[in-house]
């Protein structure tokens, strides 16, 4: 997996995903962890490293891995280009490509 620079577009996607998990995740552990990251007491890095989170998210990660493995190289490239286009659009909308709400090394979504 390649390293992508942080941007407000990426931050926005992560924050929206966390809000969706907080409201709609079937697993209460995911709702709690998303709320903790959004609320500030837990960093995204800490949440990802948490055994409870890993156990709760494993089925979705496994399903994605299977889907990705079944894709041919062209389909993988198309998916990557579509995702990058969404991030660029969000960056353009905020006028902040290359900057980030995480500038300065903070790990909290929306909390540098």
C-alpha positions, 0 to 999 in steps of 0.5 A: 500500500502506498503512503498518501499525504494527508489532506483535508479531503482525506480527513473529511472522508475519514471523519464522515466514515467515523460519523457513519460508524458512530450512528449506524455500525451494527457492532457497539464497539465500533460505535463507541470507538468512532465516538471516542475518536470523534470526541477526542479521548482516543486517537485514530491510531489508538483505535486502529491498534485496539484489540477490540476494534481489530476484532470488530472490524475484521469481518469487513476487512476480510470481505474487502480483501476477498473482493480486492483479490478477485479484482483484476489489475485494471479494476484495481487501478480504476477504483484507485483513480475514482478514490483519488478523484473524490479526494481531489474534489474535496480538497478543491472544495476546501481550497486546501490541497496539501494542508490538513486538519491534522497538520502538526502531527495530531491524530484526532479527527478535526483535532490537531 
